[in-house]
Every structure is written in structure tokens, then in C-alpha cells.
Amino acid sequence: VIGVYGPMTSVNTKFVATAVAFDLDFKANFDPDIASRFGPPIVTIPNLNPNLRVKVQIGNSNSEQSVGVGTALDFMQGQNGADKVVALVGGSHSAVSMPVANLAA
């Protein structure tokens, strides 16, 4: 599971669209239903292991340190209905991303 978080509600909802587009494009490499509905992947991954599955989990920071750190903690610890992540991507404001990076270190 990859956790993607950012200022989804406070800056621009296009952050959510970008995360969803990444998820669909990745899945188009191995899911024929998604590929037929949305077209071939933009980023083709050669020699992709057919057993590999990546789940994207999207969270919000709302441009607030407490919200962003809380989201990251939920992702890292698998709390509040979130799956435990093995990777975390996102952050837009250093006031949020720096404390999250310190937690992950």
C-alpha cells in the first residue's frame, strides 16, 4: 500500500485527481478491464511481475500540520480504517512534510 497525502481540500482538488490517475495508470499495466475502459497506460512498466499489486490510499493534510501528521501516522500505523503503508508520497508544505519525514525516519 502506498499512502498519498497532500492539501487535497485546502489548495486544489487536482491533487486527488493526480493520485487517482496514477493508480489507474499503474493498474492499466495488468488489468485488462481498466486498460479497455481508460486506454493503455501512459507509463508502461516492462516485465511487470503479474503477481504485483499496489494499492493507493489517499489522505488529506488540509495544509495543516496536525492534520497532515495525523494522516501520516494513521497510514504508517494502520489506524482509523487506514491500511498500513509501505511507502508515503506527498506533502506540499514544508510545515507538514518535515514533521512527517522525521516520523518516518
N, C-alpha and C positions, 0 to 999 in steps of 0.2 A: 504494500500500500504506500502510495506517495501522497503526502499531505501538501496541499497547495493553499496558501493563505495570503491575504492581502486586503487592501482597503476596498472591499467589494461594495460596500454600501456608502462609504463616505467620499470617495474620489470618483470612481467610474465603474459602472456595472460591466464594462467591457472586460474587466479582469476575470469575471465569471465566464464570459463568452470565450475568452482565450483558454482558460483551464478546460472547459468542455470541448473546445476544438482540438486541443492536444489529446485529450482522452479518446475522442472519436477517431482522430487521425492515426493514433497508435493502434487502436483496435482494428482499423481497416486493413492492417497488415496481416491479420489472421482470421478475422470474422467476415465471411463472405456476405452475410446479410447487411452488415454495416457498409461494406465496400459497394454493394449493389445499390444501396439507398443513397449514399453520400458521394460515391465515386472512389477511385483508387486513392491510396494515401498520398499526401503531399511529400512526406518523408518516408521513403521506402527503406525498410530495415532488411538488408540481405542476411540470409542464413539464420533467420529468426527461429529460435527453438519453439516448436509447436506446442510445447507444454507451458511456456512462459505466459503468465497472466499478470497484468499490472492493474491495480485498482487505484483510481484517483479519488481522493477525498478533499472536498473544497471547504475552506473555513474563512472566517472574516476577522479582520483586525479593527475595522471601523476607524482606522487612523488613531487608535488609542492604545497606549502601551499595555494597559491592564487587559484589554480585550484580546490583543494580539498574543500576548504572553499566555493568557488563559487558553486560547485556541491551540497554541503550540503545545502547551502542557497536556491538554486533552488528547491531542494527536500522539504525542510521544508516550503517554501512559495508557492510552486506550480507554479514556474515561468519557462520561457523559454521552454515551452512544457512539463515540468515535472508535474506529478501528486503530490499533496501534500501528504507527507508520514506521517504515524503514528509511524513509527519506523525506525531507521537508524542503519545499521550494516556495519562495515568495518573499514577502516583506517589501515595502516600498519606502517606508520612512525609517531612518536610522534609529529613531527613538523606540521603534518596535523591533526592528531586525537585530540590533546589537544585543539587547537582553535575551532574545530568543537564541542567538548564536552562542551566547555564554551558557545558556541552559543546555544546549545540545553538545557542548564541548566536553 
